[in-house]
Amino acid sequence: MCVYYVYILRSLSSGKSYIGSSDNLLRRFREHSLNQEKATRNRGPWEMVYWEPFGSLQEARKREAFLKTGHGYSWRKNKGLA
């Protein structure tokens, strides 16, 4: 069984967040940290502030999409993650 993750990164330089999903959390964080990801390149350094495991890619992508909405932003702000 494969586990998928939704994660939130925070830039230590700007304080801005990035939300993503992956089946390999450590590899993905390394890619962001080494500027190998176009969406986060030259915006770090990054810290991983939150992650959630899911049993399917579909569930993870649904949660990722929610976290990127206005209601998701409110949820993240309430948790101190925005």
C-alpha positions in Angstrom: 0.0 0.0 0.0 1.3 3.4 -1.0 1.0 6.4 1.3 0.6 9.9 -0.2 1.2 13.1 1.7 0.0 16.6 1.6 2.5 19.0 3.0 3.0 22.7 3.7 6.3 24.4 3.4 7.2 27.9 4.8 9.9 30.0 3.3 12.3 31.2 6.0 13.2 34.2 3.9 9.7 35.5 3.0 7.3 33.7 5.4 5.2 32.6 2.4 3.8 29.1 2.2 3.8 26.4 -0.5 1.3 23.5 -0.5 2.0 20.2 -2.4 1.5 16.5 -2.4 3.8 13.5 -3.0 4.2 9.8 -2.4 7.8 10.4 -1.0 7.8 13.3 1.5 11.6 13.3 2.2 12.6 13.2 -1.5 10.1 16.0 -2.3 11.4 18.2 0.5 14.9 17.7 -0.7 13.9 18.7 -4.2 12.4 21.9 -2.8 15.4 22.6 -0.6 17.9 22.1 -3.5 16.0 24.4 -5.9 15.0 21.5 -8.1 11.4 22.5 -8.2 10.3 25.3 -10.5 7.5 26.5 -8.3 9.7 27.1 -5.2 13.1 27.8 -6.9 15.0 30.6 -5.3 12.3 31.3 -2.7 13.8 29.3 0.2 15.3 28.2 2.4 12.2 26.1 3.4 10.9 24.4 6.5 8.2 21.8 6.5 5.6 23.0 8.9 2.8 20.4 8.3 2.0 17.1 6.6 -0.9 14.7 6.5 -0.8 11.1 5.2 -3.5 9.7 2.9 -4.3 6.2 1.6 -4.8 7.3 -2.0 -3.6 9.9 -4.5 -7.2 11.0 -5.0 -7.7 11.8 -1.3 -4.4 13.7 -1.1 -5.1 15.8 -4.2 -8.6 16.6 -2.8 -7.1 17.8 0.5 -4.4 19.8 -1.3 -7.0 21.5 -3.4 -9.0 22.4 -0.3 -6.0 23.8 1.4 -5.4 26.2 -1.5 -9.0 27.6 -1.3 -10.2 30.5 0.8 -11.7 28.1 3.4 -8.4 26.2 3.4 -6.5 29.4 4.0 -8.8 30.1 7.0 -8.1 26.6 8.3 -4.4 27.1 7.9 -4.5 30.6 9.5 -6.4 29.1 12.5 -3.7 26.5 12.9 -0.9 29.0 12.6 0.2 27.6 9.2 -0.7 30.5 6.9 
